[in-house]
Amino acid sequence: LVTAPEGCASLKGFSAYVPRHWAVHVSAGVDEHGEPVSWEAMGWAARIIQHEMDHLDGILYIDRMDTRTFTNVGWMELLD
């Protein structure tokens, strides 16, 4: 797992470090010819896919975050 910062429009103004897999394999059913559709994603694309798939399962990044890293981005901008 790779831990990196994430934010979300569902929790605007906050961010936290979230562990995610570096690579994912996505199976998306079949195309118009009945052929299987799948692909692999790595890095940032894999992180985004996992984040969005979590939304479909009713999970937000705060459910997976390292709680010690939860940050109010607005406060961080004021402190800089």
C-alpha positions in Angstrom: 0.0 0.0 0.0 1.1 3.6 -0.7 -0.1 6.4 1.6 -0.7 9.8 0.0 -2.9 12.8 0.7 -6.5 12.9 -0.6 -9.3 15.3 -0.5 -12.9 15.1 -1.7 -15.7 17.5 -2.7 -17.9 15.6 -0.2 -15.7 17.0 2.6 -14.6 20.3 1.1 -11.7 22.0 2.9 -10.2 18.9 4.5 -7.5 16.3 3.5 -5.8 13.3 5.0 -3.3 10.6 4.1 -5.0 7.5 2.9 -3.4 4.1 2.2 -4.3 2.7 -1.3 -3.0 0.0 -3.6 -0.4 1.3 -6.2 -2.0 -0.7 -9.0 -5.5 -2.1 -9.6 -7.1 -4.3 -12.2 -10.6 -3.2 -13.3 -13.1 -5.7 -14.8 -16.0 -3.7 -16.3 -18.2 -6.3 -17.8 -18.5 -6.8 -21.5 -18.5 -4.5 -24.6 -21.1 -4.3 -27.3 -19.7 -7.4 -28.9 -19.8 -9.4 -25.7 -16.1 -9.3 -25.2 -14.7 -8.8 -21.7 -13.6 -5.2 -20.9 -10.8 -4.8 -18.4 -7.8 -2.7 -17.8 -5.1 -1.9 -15.3 -4.3 1.4 -13.7 -1.3 2.4 -11.6 -0.3 5.4 -9.5 -2.6 8.3 -9.3 -5.1 6.8 -11.7 -5.4 3.7 -9.5 -5.9 5.9 -6.4 -8.7 7.8 -8.1 -10.4 4.6 -9.2 -10.3 3.2 -5.6 -11.6 6.5 -4.2 -14.5 6.6 -6.7 -15.3 2.9 -6.2 -15.4 3.6 -2.5 -18.1 6.2 -3.1 -20.2 3.6 -4.9 -19.9 1.5 -1.7 -20.8 4.4 0.6 -17.3 4.8 1.8 -15.5 8.1 2.2 -11.8 8.7 2.5 -12.2 9.5 6.1 -13.2 5.9 6.7 -9.8 4.8 5.5 -7.6 7.7 6.5 -4.7 7.8 9.0 -6.6 9.9 11.6 -3.4 11.6 12.7 -3.1 13.3 9.3 -6.7 14.8 9.1 -6.1 18.4 8.2 -8.3 21.5 7.7 -6.8 22.8 4.4 -8.1 26.3 5.1 -6.2 26.6 8.4 -3.0 25.3 6.7 -3.3 28.0 4.0 -3.7 30.7 6.7 -0.6 29.4 8.6 1.6 29.5 5.5 
